[in-house]
Amino acid sequence: MSSVSVVRKTAILAAVSALCVARPARAWSPAVNYALNCQGCHLADGSATPDLVPPLQGSVGRLVHVPEGRAYLVRLPNVASTTLSDAETAELLNWVVERFGAGERPREFAPFTAAEVALRAFRRVSLAPGARETVALEVPIAELAFYDEAASAWRVDELAYTVHVGTSSRDLPLSATLEVRARQ
């Protein structure tokens, strides 16, 4: 191997390394996040993996018509346990709805938000069959806040938040809606 070839390969390696290091933490587009986090099962075109996962085409757009369908998409195991930030997860879900369900989604479709996909409290409880236990989870109001750049302040929107309870992120049969209102 000639010294020119070695220098060229070293320069290419250095350039690639610099790009990797210089890349900001939140740099991936929803399309790339789909490829990295979803495409292994749903494939590039959103089709099904037989006997494993259903297709996104023909279903995801219909699911967002009702609150229960939106909640279902958010609590899917690979969505609920993703390493993406809440904002990236919301962007990814919106991209999936646009890409694979645009023809079926409602005209008044409200995009997923970071607040909608966020896990705010968690507690593991082990119970013997037939046993009962009351579990209290506190979610400080600050956990629901977001930074409003236009106002240069933290803000909490008056919204209805859905709380899901179950045995795992794959099994969340119980839910309740909590209203957040401004103090009077």
N, C-alpha and C positions, 0 to 999 in steps of 0.2 A: 504494500500500500504506500502510495507516495505521500510526502509531507504535505502537499497541497490538499490531498484528499482528507488527511487527518485534521488539518486546520479547518477545512470546510465543514466536516462533521462536527467538530468542536464548536464552531460558530453557530451551526444550526441548533445543537444541543443547548448552548447558552441562550440563544434567542427563545427557544421553547420554554426553558426554565424561567426566564425573565417574564414571559407572558403568564405562566402559571402563578408565579409569586405576585405579580402585579395585579392579578385579577381580583376585584373586590369580592367580599364574602357573598353578597347578594347579586350575583352577576348572571345567573342562568335565566333564560326566558322560560315562559310556561311550556313551550314546545320542547325545550331541552329537558326540563323537569319531567315532562310526560315520558320522554324517551328513557330517562334514567330511573324513573320510579313506577311507571305504569305499563310501559310497552312490553315488558317481559311476559305479562299475562294477557293484556288486551291487544297486543300487536300494534303495529304502526298505524293501521287503518281503523283501529277501535273494534275489530272483529273479535269474536269469541275464541277462547281456547277450549275446545270440546271437553266436557266433563270437569272443567275447572272454574271458568269464569264466563259470565254472559257477555254478549256484545254490548258495546256502548252505543253503537249505531242502532237507532230504533228504540232505545229505552231511556237514555239519559235526558233527552229533551222532554219526555213525558213525565219523568220523576219530578222535575222542578215546577210542575203545575200546582203541587200541593205541599204544605209545610212538612208533612210526614215524608214525602219523597226527598225533599231537601235535607231533612234530618238524616234520612237513610244514607244519602251520598256522603255526608260529613262523617258518619260513624262507621263507614266501611273500614275493615281492619287496616288496610294499607294507607287509608287517608287519616284515620284517627291516630295511627302510630308513626306517622311520617317524621322524618328529621327536618323537613322544611319548616320555615317559620310560618306563623299563622297567615301573614300577608301573602307569602308565596303559595301556601296551600289554597287560599281563596282565589288567587290569580290562576292557579292550575285548574281548579274546578270550573272557573268561568271560561277558561280556554277549552276545556273538555266539552262543556255545554255548547259553546260556539262552534267548535270543530265537528262534533259528532251528533249534536242535537238541535242545531239551529232551525231546522225545518219543523220541529215539533215543540220547541219551547214556546211559552206564552209570549204574546207581544209585550206584556207588562213585566217581563222577567226582571227581577231585581238581582243584580250581581251578588255573589257570595261576598261576605266581608270577613276580615280577620277576626272580628268579634264573634261571628257566627261559627267559625271553625275551631275556636280556642278551647283548650282543656284548662279549666280554671281551678279545679280542686280534685283531689283524689285521696282515697283511703282504702287500704286493703283490709277486708274483714273475713275471717274464716269462721264458718258456722257448721255445727253438727246438723245432720238431717233433722228438720222440724224445729230447729232453734230459731230464735228471733233476737235481733239486736237493733237498737236505734242508733243511727249514725248521723252525727251533725257535722256538716262541712261549712266552713266559713269562707266566704269570698269577699275580701275587702273591696270596697267600692273602687279603690285605686286600680284593682286588677281589671276593671271594665273600662278604664280610661284610655284615651288615645291622645296623642299630641296633635292639636289643631294648629298647623303652621300659619294659617291666615290670621288667627287670633293670638298666636304666640303663647298658647296656654294649653294645659291639659284639660280635656273635656270628657264628660260621660253623657252619651246620648240617652234620651228617654226611649227605651226599647223594651221589647219582650224578649227575654232570654229563655231558651229551652234547656232544661237540665235533664240529662239522661243517666239512668242508673241500671246496672246489670252486673253480670258475673264476669264480663270481660268486654273489651272493645268490640268483640264479635257478637256479643249477646247483651243488648241493652233494651229489655222489654218495658221498662218503666220510664216515664218522662213526665215532667211538669213544666209549666210556664211561669216564669217570674217576671213581674213588671218592675222596671226601674223608673222611678218618677223623681222629678225635682223636688227639693225640700220647699215647703210652703212658708 
